[in-house]
Amino acid sequence: MKRYGEDRGADFYLGALSCAQSLWLQGLPAQAILQLNRAFAADLQPEEPILQDHPLPYAPMAWLLRNRLPDQFIGNPRRHFQHLATRMSGPRFEVRVWRAWACWWMSRIIDPALPADEEQLANEGIVEPAVTEIEDGLREFGHLGEVTLWKTAL
């Protein structure tokens, strides 16, 4: 991924998706999740041709969360996405925050036994968003139709 430098366009996006698939095939679902996170951070306009063949990776993220093998390390995706959403900075952080919260919601639905980072919530006064807030955030900062893409993946 270093070869893309500062470019976060279509090539970066496809590279992140390809890396995620390769890591999944190697039995490394936690690292595959990190690459899907990178794909979500790509700077793509809704009309980018790459998105016709490779929509934003909500479906691959849900599939990965559902299909990892029990002996494969995945960590706690709920905590991971909670931390990602609450510590986001940099360019276009708003859309990246709401995409992280959307993945956080998926991880809660797919594996309800995963605990939140209660200590972070209490110490930092963070209130976990309701599904309607996530939808609103994706509508405001994401692509047209992104909410539907996310909900379909669920």
C-alpha positions as CSV (number, residue, x, y, z in Angstrom):
1,M,0.0,0.0,0.0
2,K,3.0,2.3,0.5
3,R,3.4,2.5,-3.3
4,Y,0.3,4.7,-3.5
5,G,1.9,7.4,-1.4
6,E,-0.5,10.3,-0.7
7,D,-2.9,9.2,-3.5
8,R,-6.1,7.9,-2.0
9,G,-8.0,7.5,-5.3
10,A,-9.3,4.6,-7.3
11,D,-6.0,2.7,-7.5
12,F,-5.5,3.0,-3.7
13,Y,-9.1,1.8,-3.2
14,L,-8.6,-1.3,-5.5
15,G,-5.3,-2.0,-3.8
16,A,-6.8,-2.0,-0.4
17,L,-9.6,-4.3,-1.5
18,S,-7.1,-6.6,-3.1
19,C,-4.9,-6.6,0.0
20,A,-7.9,-7.4,2.2
21,Q,-8.8,-10.4,0.0
22,S,-5.2,-11.6,0.0
23,L,-5.0,-11.3,3.8
24,W,-8.4,-13.1,4.2
25,L,-7.1,-16.0,2.0
26,Q,-4.0,-16.2,4.2
27,G,-6.2,-16.7,7.2
28,L,-5.7,-13.2,8.6
29,P,-9.2,-11.7,9.1
30,A,-8.1,-9.0,11.5
31,Q,-5.6,-7.6,9.0
32,A,-8.2,-7.9,6.3
33,I,-10.5,-5.7,8.3
34,L,-7.8,-3.1,8.5
35,Q,-7.4,-3.1,4.8
36,L,-11.2,-2.7,4.3
37,N,-10.9,0.3,6.7
38,R,-8.4,1.8,4.3
39,A,-10.7,1.2,1.4
40,F,-13.4,3.1,3.2
41,A,-11.0,6.0,3.6
42,A,-10.3,6.3,-0.2
43,D,-11.2,9.6,-1.7
44,L,-13.7,8.6,-4.3
45,Q,-16.6,10.5,-5.8
46,P,-19.9,8.6,-6.1
47,E,-19.6,8.5,-9.9
48,E,-16.2,6.9,-9.9
49,P,-16.2,3.9,-12.3
50,I,-14.4,1.7,-9.8
51,L,-17.5,1.8,-7.6
52,Q,-19.6,0.2,-10.3
53,D,-17.6,-3.0,-10.1
54,H,-16.5,-2.7,-6.5
55,P,-19.0,-0.8,-4.3
56,L,-18.0,0.5,-0.9
57,P,-17.1,-2.7,1.0
58,Y,-19.9,-2.9,3.5
59,A,-20.9,-6.4,2.1
60,P,-17.3,-7.7,2.3
61,M,-16.9,-6.4,5.8
62,A,-20.1,-8.1,6.9
63,W,-19.2,-11.3,5.1
64,L,-15.7,-11.3,6.8
65,L,-17.3,-10.7,10.3
66,R,-19.7,-13.6,9.7
67,N,-17.3,-16.1,8.1
68,R,-14.0,-16.1,9.9
69,L,-13.0,-19.4,11.4
70,P,-13.1,-19.7,15.2
71,D,-9.4,-20.2,15.5
72,Q,-8.6,-17.1,13.5
73,F,-7.7,-13.9,15.4
74,I,-10.1,-11.1,14.8
75,G,-9.9,-9.2,18.1
76,N,-13.0,-7.3,19.1
77,P,-14.4,-5.6,16.0
78,R,-16.9,-3.7,18.0
79,R,-14.1,-2.0,20.1
80,H,-12.0,-1.6,17.0
81,F,-14.7,0.4,15.2
82,Q,-15.6,2.3,18.3
83,H,-12.0,3.4,18.7
84,L,-11.7,4.1,15.0
85,A,-14.8,6.3,15.0
86,T,-13.9,8.2,18.1
87,R,-10.3,8.9,17.2
88,M,-10.6,9.9,13.5
89,S,-8.7,12.8,12.1
90,G,-7.4,14.0,8.8
91,P,-9.0,14.7,5.5
92,R,-12.7,14.0,5.1
93,F,-12.8,12.7,8.7
94,E,-16.6,13.2,8.8
95,V,-17.4,10.5,6.3
96,R,-14.8,8.2,7.7
97,V,-16.2,8.6,11.2
98,W,-19.7,7.7,10.0
99,R,-18.4,4.7,8.0
100,A,-16.6,3.5,11.1
101,W,-19.8,3.8,13.1
102,A,-21.7,1.9,10.4
103,C,-19.2,-0.9,10.6
104,W,-19.4,-0.7,14.4
105,W,-23.2,-1.2,14.1
106,M,-22.7,-4.2,11.8
107,S,-20.3,-5.8,14.3
108,R,-22.9,-5.4,17.0
109,I,-25.6,-7.0,14.9
110,I,-23.4,-9.8,13.7
111,D,-21.9,-10.7,17.1
112,P,-24.0,-9.2,19.9
113,A,-21.8,-10.8,22.5
114,L,-18.9,-8.4,21.7
115,P,-18.5,-5.9,24.5
116,A,-18.0,-2.2,24.0
117,D,-15.0,-0.4,25.5
118,E,-17.0,0.8,28.5
119,E,-14.0,2.5,30.0
120,Q,-13.5,4.7,27.0
121,L,-17.2,5.5,26.8
122,A,-17.2,6.6,30.5
123,N,-13.9,8.4,30.6
124,E,-14.4,10.3,27.3
125,G,-18.2,10.9,27.7
126,I,-18.9,9.1,24.4
127,V,-22.4,8.2,23.5
128,E,-22.8,5.4,21.0
129,P,-24.9,6.6,18.1
130,A,-28.3,5.2,17.3
131,V,-28.8,3.6,14.0
132,T,-30.8,6.6,12.8
133,E,-27.8,8.9,13.7
134,I,-25.5,6.6,11.6
135,E,-28.0,6.8,8.7
136,D,-28.1,10.6,9.0
137,G,-24.3,10.8,9.1
138,L,-23.9,8.6,6.0
139,R,-26.6,10.6,4.2
140,E,-25.0,13.9,5.0
141,F,-21.3,13.0,4.3
142,G,-21.4,9.7,2.3
143,H,-22.4,8.8,-1.2
144,L,-25.9,8.8,-2.5
145,G,-27.3,5.4,-1.8
146,E,-24.7,4.5,0.8
147,V,-27.2,3.9,3.5
148,T,-29.0,1.4,1.3
149,L,-25.7,-0.3,0.5
150,W,-24.9,-0.5,4.2
151,K,-28.3,-1.8,5.3
152,T,-28.3,-4.4,2.5
153,A,-25.0,-5.7,3.8
154,L,-26.6,-6.2,7.2
